[in-house]
């Protein structure tokens, strides 16, 4: 039976130093994190981040010069690598030395990282997944090659074994059933290792399998999962990001499937093990989780939002009133802001209104709220107001393209324009672009893409453009004082999180503004075309 394996980490030691990429950008210091949509489409696993949003299929050639004023310049910035070999990663030689093999490990990580960020020549889901499988298989072969080398030292052997575990995790996460079976067996084998790091890595992977059994209904018992959690908690070592993320995922899955007692036990374990962690990001997240019990009722309502048993506005109002009756702090605002963003596109606008009204009433003009939190709330609500007010209004683009040339915005009239806002510093802002390219091909002649770059670093953007080409034009605000998230166009459209895209109709008016990795862009475009063929 095919496993839809939930690998919590997609490889061990992969998440070191990474953070969630659904952060809001209204403020440099505040993160509004929307809830996970639960999408299960396999994505190319990156070596330093959790699984990405679904990737997308066959790499087109870089765009050639054309007289169409809406076509991309020869080098305009984004997805297609100018190198004809998309990753440049060849298989490891059979007689490779240990030094060469270790260097090859990092090459496979770089290739996967590039693929996951959308910065490759593979622009469709099938092609990207196939390439991710190929790279991960090469990584696995290289790890096994290193393990088999004579006289390998213990520390290096640990690196090779960990790399093998990573590669199997990545392949399993890409629906390779044989790799999933190998992974489970290998993780079990490593549980008896005398290397404490490998034992911990083994726990991370085995925890993923236990979560998978719960999600697929193979098991109704949480005993084995909680036993693994207990082993994490009893460890005398400071655990890193992979273990922390694995436990966070466990809490989320258990909460989603109504194993509430087990979820609370995991949350307590996270709080006790990580609240005093040396990494302030991990420690802060653990403390927030410890305080998150007050959000339980709203979490349950959010889990059913859009479902058959979805709660009405009155139930939401009661749950929010219960929350804000408790002491207010920044976590309350962050939670409600994330809830608002993740609910904004729901089928129940009354619920969305209840959440936004609660933010306005609770954090604006209250003597009990710190000024910096009130300022964050004002900026957040202003962005929401801007998104609402922009709908139906004409959009006028006066920015030059990335090469500094003039863009003829009028040339886009008559087409539906997809406008992704992106920046090289936020890879998740790029992850929707392959899907947009597919839609442009599918609705050829009716849909065009115009990217809006928000980089405030000329150097980083120049390096990005040097390495990658674009199949569509991109513009950028030339005013250094208002680049980045201060960009006037981003402000006008209410940019609040990445990914972020505006849809402009054939008459040049804003038709829709979408946020988050699971944008229903196809449905929006289809309805627009049907309404005005």
N, C-alpha and C positions, 0 to 999 in steps of 0.2 A: 504494500500500500504506500502510495506516495505521501511523504511527510511534507507539510508546509511548516518547515522547521522555524521555530522562533528562536534564533540565536541572539541572545540578549546583547552580546558584544560584537558579533561578527568578527571574531578573532580576538585573541587575548593580547593585552597591552596595546590595543588599538586606540583606546579612547584617552590615552594619557594627555592631560591638558586640554581636552576639547570641552566645549560647552554647547548648550542647546543652540540651534540655529533658527529658532522661531522667535527670537527676541524682538520686541518692539523697538523702534528707533526714534521715538518721540524725544527721548532724553538719553544722554550718554550714560547716566547712572541708574536708570530704571529699566527693568526688563518685564515686558508684558508677555507672558508665555501662553499661547493658545493651546488648548487640549489637542492631543493626537487624534487624527481622524480615523485611525484604525485601518488605513488602506493596506492591502496585503500584496500588492504587485511587487515582484522581486526587483531589487535595484542593485546596481553595482556597488559592492561594499567598499568603502574607503578604508585605508589603513590607519586613519586617525579620527574617525567620526562614526556615529551610528549610521544605520542604513539610510540612504538618501531617499528623496521622493522618487517615484517611478521614473525610470529613464526612458529614453526614446530611441530609433531605427536606421538604414543605409546612408552612408556619408556621401552627400553630393559633392561634386567638385567645387572648388572655390569659384565664387561668382566671377564671370568674365565681364569686361567693360561693355556697357550697353547705353543706348541713348535714352532709355527710360529714366526720367529724373528721380523716380522713387527707388531705383535699384541701388545696390550697395557699391561703393567705390572698391577698387581692387583690394585695398587693405583698410578695413573700417572698424575692425575690432574684435570679433568674439569667438565664434565656435569652431570654424574649420581650421585645423592646423595647416600651416603653409608647407610643412614637411609632408611629402607624399606618403610616408609611412606614419600612420596616425599616432602610434606610441613609440615606434622605433625599438621595441623590445623583442630581441631575438632569443631563441632558446639558449639555455646554458650549455656550453660545450661538455661533452661526455667526460673529458679529461681535465675539467676545470680544477684549479687549485682551491684550497680552502679560502684563501684570501679573495680570490675572484668570486667564489660562491657567496661569501658574506656580502660583498659589494652588490651582487646580483639581487640579494634579498631586498636591499633598499631600492634598487631599480624597479622591482615589481611593485613596491609600495608607492613609489612616485607615479608609476603608470596608472595604478588604481585610483590614486588621489586625483589625478588629472581627469580620469574618466568620470568619477563621481561628481566632480565639480561642474561638469558640462563643458569643460575646456578641451574637447577633443574633436576629431573629425567625424565621430560617430553621432549621427543626429536622429536615430530612431531607436526605439526600445529594443528591438530584436538584435540590432547590430551592437549596441552597447552591452547588452547582457552576454552575447556571444563572446565579445572581446574580454569582458570581465572574467568569464569562465576560462578563456584561454590563458590570460595572465595568471589567474589563481592556480591553474593546473601547472604552469611553468614554475610558479613559486613552490608548489608542493613537490615537484620533481627535484628542484634545487635543494629543498630541505632534506629530502631523503638521500640525495647525493652526499650532502654534508655529514649526515648522521652515519653514513656508511664509510666515511674516510677513516683510515687507520690513524691511531695516535691523536685523535681529536681530544683537546683538553676539556675537562668537565664544564667550565664556564661557557665555552664555545658550544659544547654539546647542548647545553640548556637553551642557548639562542636558537640552534637548529631545531630542537624539539618544539620550542615555542612557535617558531615560524611554520613548522608543519601543522601545528594546531590552528594557527591563523588561517593557513591556506585551506584546510579542510572546512573551517568555519565559513570562510567566504564562499566556497563551492556549495556547501550545504544551504547557505542563505540564498543561493541562486538556483535552488530546486534540484540540485544534483543528489538523487536519492542514495546512490552508492557512497558518495562522499559523506552524507549524513550518517550512514551506518558506520563508516570508518571513523568518523568523528566521535561518535558515542563510545565506540570500543577504545579508541585512543585516549579519550578523556578519562575513561575508567582505569585504563592502564597507568596513566600519569598520577592518579590519586594515590598510588602506592610509592611515588617517587620520594627520594630522600632530599629533593630540592623543594623547599617550602614555596618558592615562587611558582613552580610548576604545579604543585598541589593546589595552590590558590587558583591558578589558571584552569585547572581541571574542574574546580567547583563552579567557576563562572559558566563553563560550557554545560556542565551537567544540570545546572540550574535552568539554563535555556531549554533543555530537553524536558525538564519537569513542567515548565511553563507551557511548552507545546502540548504536552499530554492533557493539561487542564483546558487549554483553548480548543483543542480538537475533540474533547469529550472522551479521550482514552482513559482518563482517570478522574475520579471524583474526590480523591484523597489528596490532601495537602501535606501529609506526614513527611514524605521524603523531601519535599521542597523545604519545609520548615526545619528539617534536620540539617540540610545544607546551609540554611540561613544561620542556624545555631553554630555550625562550624566556622562560618565567617566571623560571627560575633565572638567566639572563643579564641580566635587566633591572637597570638601575642604580637603580631606584626601590624604595622600601619598599612592598611589596604589602600590601593590606588583607585583611579577613576574607573577601570573596568569592573571591579567588584561593586563599587558604589552605584554605577549605572545599572548593573545586573539586579541589584536589590531594588533600585527605583522601579525598574521594569516589572519586577515581581510584585511590588506593591500595586502598580497600575493594573496589571492583569488580574490579580486577585480581587481588587476593588471592582473592576469591570464585570467580573463573573460572580459577584455577590458572595465571595468568600471573605466576609467582613472581619471575622475574628482573626483569620490568618493574615489579612491585610494589615490589621492593626499591629499584630505581632512583628511583621516585617518592618513597619514604620518605626516601632519602638527599637528594633535592632539597629536600624539606620541611625536613629537619634543617639543611641548610646555609643555606637562604634565610631561615628564620624563627626559628632558635634564639636570635638576638639582637634580635628584633623589639622595637620600643618599647612595644607592647601586651603586658603581662605575661601575659595569658591566652593569646595566640597563642604567645608565646615558650615558655611552660610546656608547652603542648600539643605544640609541635614537639620540645622536649627529650624529652618522654615518648614520642613516636613514634620518636625516635632510639634510645631504650632498649627499644623494643617488640619488637626481634628475638627476645628471649627468650620471647615469647608465641606465636611462630609455630606451634609444634606444637599448642598448645591451641586456637589459632584454627582450625586445620584440623579438629580434632575437633568443635569447636562448630558449624562450618559444615555438618557432616553429621549433627548431632544430630537424631534423629527421622526421618532418611532410611533408605533401604535399606542403605546402607553405614555406618550408625552404629557407632561404636566402643563396645566394652563397658567395664564399670567398670575392668577390669584395665588397659586401654590408657590410660584417663583417669588412673588412679593413677600409672602410669609417667611420663606427661607432667607431671603435677603434681609428682612427686618430683624430676624433672629441673629444674623451675622453682625449687622452694624450696631446692634444693641450691646455687643461686647466691646472691649477697649479697641480703638481704631489705631492701626499702625500701617507702615508702608506695605506690609504683606497683604493687608486687606485690600488696599488699592490695587496692587499688582494682580491679585487674584481676580477682582471684579473687572479690571481692564482686560486681562486675558480672556475671561469669560465672555465679555462683550464682543471682542474681536472674533472669537471662534463661533459665536452665535449669530453674528451679523447677517450671514447669508441663509439663516434658517427659514423654514416655512412659516414660522410664527412671529410676525413683526411685533406683536404685543409683548412677547417675552423680551425681545431685544430692547424695546422701549423701557420696560421695567428696569432692566439692568442699567441702561444709560441714565435714566432718571435717578436711580439710586446713587450712582457715582456723583452726579451733579448735586444732589441734595446732601450727601454725606460729606463731600470733600471741598465744596466751594462755599466760602463764606462762613465756615464753622470755626469757632474759637478753639475747638478741641483737636484741630488738625494742624500738624506742623506746616509752616509756610512752604517748605520745599515740596511736600506732598501735594499741597493745594495747587502749586504751580504746575506740577506734573499733570494733575487732573485737568487743569484748565487747558493745557496743551493737547491732552488726549481728546477732550471733548471738542476742542476747536477743530481738530483733524476730522472728527466724526461729522461735525457740522459742515465742513468743507466738502466731504465726500457726498453728503446728501444734497448740498446746494449745487454741486457741479453737474449733477445729472440733468440732461436736457439742454445744457448750456453749450454755446459754440466754443471750440478750442482753437486757439491760434498759436502755432509754434513758430517762434522767431529765432530759435537757437541754430547755430551752425553745426555742420556734421563734425565728426571727430578729427577730420583733417583740416578743419577750419573753413571749409567751403560752405557756400550758401545752400540752404535747403529750400526747395520749392514746396511749401506745405499745400498749396492749391493743387499740386499734381496728385495728391492723395484723394481728392474729392471723387466721389463715385465708388469708392472702395470702403469696406469696413477695415478700420485700422486697429491692429492690436499693438498696444504700447506697453511693453514691459519696462519697468524701471530697474536698473541694475548697477552694481558696483563691484569692483574686483575684490573689495574687502569683505564682501558678504556672498560667498559662493552659492548660498541658497537662492539668492536673487536671480541666478543664472539657470537654475534647474528647471524652470518652466519653459525655457526657450526652445528646446528641442520639440516639445509638444506644440508650441506655437508654429514652428516651422512645418510640422506635419499638417496642421490646419491650413496653413497658407498653400501648401501643395494640394490638399484635398479640395479646397474652395478656390482653385486657381482663377485669377481674374476678378475675384470678388473680395478677397481678403489680402491685406498687405501688413507687414510688420514695420514698425518704426521704434527702435530702442531709444531709451533715454538714460544716458549714463550719469551717475551721481558721484563719481570719484572726485575727491578733492586733492588728490595727489597726481600731478602730471607724470611723475616718474613711474609709479606703479601702473598707471594706465598705458604709458608708452611701452613698458615691458610686456604687458598683456597683449597689446596690439602687435608687437613684434613677433610674438609667438603664435597668434591666432588670427584667423580671417573671419569675416562675417558674410553671411548670405543676404543681409538686409542692412539698410542704412541706420545709423545711430546718431543722435544729437547730444550736445552737452552745453550747459550754461557756461558762457565764456567769462562771466564775472566771478573772479576768485573769491570775493567777499561773500558770495551767496551760493557757493557750490556745496555739494554733499547733501545731507538731509535738510539743509536750509534752502535748497533750491526752490525758487518761486513756483515752478510748475508742479513740483512734488507737494508743496504746501497747498497750492490751489486745489489739487485733487485729493488731498487728505491722506498722504502717505503715512501709514502707522506701523507697518510691519512688512517683512519680505517673506515670500515673493509678493509682488504688487504689480498689477497691470490695469490699465484703463482700456476700454473698448470705445472707439469713436465710430459713429455711423457714417453712412455715405454722404451725408450733408455736412459733416464736420462737427457734429454735436456729440457730447459725451453720453454714451448709452448705458455704460455699466462700469463699475469699479470693483475689482476683485482682489482678494488677499488670500494668502495661504497656499500650500502646495496642491491642494485638491480643488482647484478652480474648475467650475462647470462652464468652461469657455465654449465648448462645442455646442452645448444646449443653447447658450445665449446667441451664438452666431447663427445657428439653424433657425431659431425663431425670428431673428432679424431679417434673414434672407427670405423666409416664408412670408413675412409681413410686407416686404418690399423687394420682390424678386429683381 
